[in-house]
Each structure stands twice: as C-alpha cells, then as structure tokens.
Amino acid sequence: MDTIANPPRSTALITGASSGVGYELTVRLLREGWDVVAWMRSEVPDHDPVVAAARASGRLRSDRVDLADPVGLAAALDRVRSRERSIDLVVNNAALSLAQAQPGPSGRDVHFDVNVLSPYAITTALLPCVAASEHKTILNVASNALLSVKQFSLAELVHPTRFKKLFGPYAASKLALALWTHELARALPPDVELRSVCPGPSDTPMTRGPGMPRWLGMLVPLPLLFPHPRRGADRLHAAGLGAHRGERGVFIHRDRVTPLPWLAQAPAVLAAVRDIHARSFPVRPGQDVRPRDSDPG
Ligand SMILES: NC(=O)c1ccc[n+]([C@@H]2O[C@H](COP(=O)([O-])OP(=O)(O)OC[C@H]3O[C@@H](n4cnc5c(N)ncnc54)[C@H](OP(=O)(O)O)[C@@H]3O)[C@@H](O)[C@H]2O)c1
C-alpha cells in the first residue's frame, strides 16, 4: 500500500514569546498546527494546555536568548540554523520600554540593541531559512509611537543624552526599525516579504511597567483603550498571513498601510544599522544584504 506523506508543518520563530502579544501569537499558531520556535530570556508559560502539549511533542521549541547581548544572539542564531530546515514566518516581536536609558553589554543603549539591532541580526541571519520556506515572511513589530517622533537622530538613539518614557528612545527605536525595514525590503529576494506592523495598544507587562508615562499607565486597565493582547496577536497574524500578503517594506497600523515619517532617512538608518551590525556580529557568508540601488556599478 502507498504511504501518504504528512505535509510539512509550517514553522514560525517568535521573539518575546513569554508574555503579552508574542505569547498570544505563539498560542494561536500552535493551535493552528504550526511549529513555533520561541525566543526570550525566560520561558513560554505552560498555563494553556496547548503550550504544554506542544512542548511535549516537540512542536514548541524554546531557547533562552538575551537579545541585548550580540554574542549570545549570534550563538542562538547558529543553533537555530543548525536545527531548523526552514522558517516560514519570523516575528521580531520582543522589545523593551524602560524607565530610563540603560547601556547593555555592548555599551549602546538597550532600546537600540534589543528593538532595532537584534531584529536586523535575526532577519539577515535567517534569510536563507526563510527563503527556503513556503510563506517566506518576516514581520518586525513596530509601534504607533513612531508617529509621534518630532526629532530623530540615530546617534542619539544609540547613546541617548535625553530621555522621555515611551516617547523618547522607545518611540525612536520603533521608527528606526520601521525605516530600515522599509529600505531592506527592496533588497531582499522578490518572493521574501518583510514589513513592519503595530499590534495596537494592549494590556501587557510592558504597558503595565515603569516605562509608561504615569498619565498613560493610568489608562491601561481600561479594556476599551488597552484590550487583551490577543487583539494585538490577531493583528500580527493578519499582517503576516492575511490581507497584506505581497506588500513589502510597508508599515501597517490599524490594519492599514500607513506612511512613515522621516522616510528620507531610511537609507542612512539602514546603512548605520548595517555598519553597527558588522562591527558587533561575526560576518557569515550570504548575510550582507544591500539595497540594489547602493550596489556599486
Ligand atoms: N502592548 C502595547 O500596547 C504595544 C503597543 C505597540 C507596540 N507594541 C509592541 O508589541 C511587541 C510586544 O509587546 P508586549 O506589550 O506584548 O510586551 P511584553 O508583554 O512586555 O513582552 C515583551 C517580550 O519581549 C521579551 N524581551 C524583552 N527584552 C528582551 C531581551 N533583552 N531579550 C529577549 N527577549 C526580551 C520578553 O521576554 P523575557 O522577559 O522573557 O525576555 C517578553 O516576552 C513589542 O515589540 C512592543 O514594542 C506593544
């Protein structure tokens, strides 16, 4: 009798899968039959039976990674590339919004290293795995806070001299992320899709944390303004796998493609992020992706 081969399962890598929007997206994809590779410093909590079952069966594979540490991140990238044959969907979701600027292991501010540089390192390192997959999609989780940025300087973001909760380095980091996403998307193989998305306000450890301005933090318990993070996860799902398929480099906010401020800065932001990445991460063959326009000749 002929055996019918099982169809290959789709695989997502989600950073920041231990809480909030990333956790809810992890649960949703596991329920839909995906394999999920989950990255964070802690662990995906087991309180939903689907998580426990997926962990036991090997469909949920987690790794502890501190995205502020380029050395640890490079090692995690090596591990995942040796273990996963292909990755259909990468969701660069992990981020932090602190109550003050804070240098990380690199000496740069952690808002830059975690929210801007680590998604670039992950995107470029995993490009061959994504290109070998069916869905070929990378989502960078930005924020509508980027629409509020009035002054923008990447140098100021890397080593801040001023600080404002949410509307300072955090908002600037999300703008830098969306700008390099816009620029890099033009350089990728035509069938690989890269875009940025805002999940919308959600009641999560981040919005309940000390990095929120006091007046805004007081509104977080109001579910009409800050709904359950499932809502944000649904928005990421739609941006990655739904109506926006085929769109590259765009920023999706409230389920619509939304113009980015400071767009003229996008090539310079990508060039600076690429330069810092090259100085911080070991270079590996096939990872140096340049916009076609900037190629000499
Ligand atoms: N919630 C909102 O209202 C809102 C609005 C707009 C945009 N966003 C964006 O949506 C995304 C998810 O936010 P959320 O509200 O769901 O936040 P959250 O609940 O605080 O989750 C953040 C996740 O990032 C991980 N993380 C933080 N620092 C890390 C590090 N150094 N290395 C590795 N992982 C790290 C955390 O895991 P560990 O602590 O285990 O490392 C956690 O899983 C973020 O990109 C955020 O900027 C959120």
Ligand as a Chemical Component Dictionary entry (heavy atoms), coordinates in Angstrom:
data_LIG
# 
_chem_comp.id                   LIG 
_chem_comp.type                 NON-POLYMER 
_chem_comp.pdbx_formal_charge   0 
_chem_comp.three_letter_code    LIG 
# 
loop_
_chem_comp_atom.comp_id 
_chem_comp_atom.atom_id 
_chem_comp_atom.alt_atom_id 
_chem_comp_atom.type_symbol 
_chem_comp_atom.charge 
_chem_comp_atom.model_Cartn_x 
_chem_comp_atom.model_Cartn_y 
_chem_comp_atom.model_Cartn_z 
_chem_comp_atom.pdbx_ordinal 
LIG N1  N1  N 0  1.439  46.464 24.367 1  
LIG C1  C1  C 0  1.236  47.523 23.597 2  
LIG O1  O1  O 0  0.352  48.355 23.876 3  
LIG C2  C2  C 0  2.063  47.712 22.359 4  
LIG C3  C3  C 0  1.743  48.776 21.504 5  
LIG C4  C4  C 0  2.502  48.973 20.355 6  
LIG C5  C5  C 0  3.551  48.109 20.082 7  
LIG N2  N2  N 1  3.845  47.095 20.942 8  
LIG C6  C6  C 0  4.956  46.200 20.603 9  
LIG O2  O2  O 0  4.481  44.863 20.644 10 
LIG C7  C7  C 0  5.559  43.988 21.000 11 
LIG C8  C8  C 0  5.160  43.117 22.169 12 
LIG O3  O3  O 0  4.930  43.962 23.286 13 
LIG P1  P1  P 0  4.152  43.483 24.588 14 
LIG O4  O4  O 0  3.374  44.648 25.040 15 
LIG O5  O5  O -1 3.495  42.199 24.320 16 
LIG O6  O6  O 0  5.372  43.338 25.607 17 
LIG P2  P2  P 0  5.681  42.334 26.799 18 
LIG O7  O7  O 0  4.476  41.613 27.254 19 
LIG O8  O8  O 0  6.470  43.147 27.775 20 
LIG O9  O9  O 0  6.630  41.265 26.099 21 
LIG C9  C9  C 0  7.917  41.585 25.708 22 
LIG C10 C10 C 0  8.619  40.301 25.356 23 
LIG O10 O10 O 0  9.948  40.623 24.942 24 
LIG C11 C11 C 0  10.861 39.801 25.635 25 
LIG N3  N3  N 0  12.110 40.529 25.854 26 
LIG C12 C12 C 0  12.272 41.749 26.419 27 
LIG N4  N4  N 0  13.578 42.049 26.491 28 
LIG C13 C13 C 0  14.241 41.004 25.953 29 
LIG C14 C14 C 0  15.612 40.701 25.757 30 
LIG N5  N5  N 0  16.589 41.534 26.143 31 
LIG N6  N6  N 0  15.944 39.534 25.164 32 
LIG C15 C15 C 0  14.980 38.659 24.792 33 
LIG N7  N7  N 0  13.663 38.885 24.947 34 
LIG C16 C16 C 0  13.311 40.041 25.530 35 
LIG C17 C17 C 0  10.167 39.447 26.956 36 
LIG O11 O11 O 0  10.592 38.176 27.424 37 
LIG P3  P3  P 0  11.652 37.937 28.609 38 
LIG O12 O12 O 0  11.360 38.959 29.659 39 
LIG O13 O13 O 0  11.413 36.531 28.994 40 
LIG O14 O14 O 0  12.966 38.131 27.968 41 
LIG C18 C18 C 0  8.715  39.336 26.532 42 
LIG O15 O15 O 0  8.440  38.030 26.056 43 
LIG C19 C19 C 0  6.766  44.895 21.286 44 
LIG O16 O16 O 0  7.547  44.978 20.127 45 
LIG C20 C20 C 0  6.129  46.235 21.572 46 
LIG O17 O17 O 0  7.009  47.295 21.320 47 
LIG C21 C21 C 0  3.126  46.869 22.081 48 
# 
loop_
_chem_comp_bond.comp_id 
_chem_comp_bond.atom_id_1 
_chem_comp_bond.atom_id_2 
_chem_comp_bond.value_order 
_chem_comp_bond.pdbx_ordinal 
LIG N1  C1  SING 1  
LIG C1  O1  DOUB 2  
LIG C1  C2  SING 3  
LIG C2  C3  SING 4  
LIG C2  C21 DOUB 5  
LIG C3  C4  DOUB 6  
LIG C4  C5  SING 7  
LIG C5  N2  DOUB 8  
LIG N2  C6  SING 9  
LIG N2  C21 SING 10 
LIG C6  O2  SING 11 
LIG C6  C20 SING 12 
LIG O2  C7  SING 13 
LIG C7  C8  SING 14 
LIG C7  C19 SING 15 
LIG C8  O3  SING 16 
LIG O3  P1  SING 17 
LIG P1  O4  DOUB 18 
LIG P1  O5  SING 19 
LIG P1  O6  SING 20 
LIG O6  P2  SING 21 
LIG P2  O7  DOUB 22 
LIG P2  O8  SING 23 
LIG P2  O9  SING 24 
LIG O9  C9  SING 25 
LIG C9  C10 SING 26 
LIG C10 O10 SING 27 
LIG C10 C18 SING 28 
LIG O10 C11 SING 29 
LIG C11 N3  SING 30 
LIG C11 C17 SING 31 
LIG N3  C12 SING 32 
LIG N3  C16 SING 33 
LIG C12 N4  DOUB 34 
LIG N4  C13 SING 35 
LIG C13 C14 SING 36 
LIG C13 C16 DOUB 37 
LIG C14 N5  SING 38 
LIG C14 N6  DOUB 39 
LIG N6  C15 SING 40 
LIG C15 N7  DOUB 41 
LIG N7  C16 SING 42 
LIG C17 O11 SING 43 
LIG C17 C18 SING 44 
LIG O11 P3  SING 45 
LIG P3  O12 DOUB 46 
LIG P3  O13 SING 47 
LIG P3  O14 SING 48 
LIG C18 O15 SING 49 
LIG C19 O16 SING 50 
LIG C19 C20 SING 51 
LIG C20 O17 SING 52 
# 
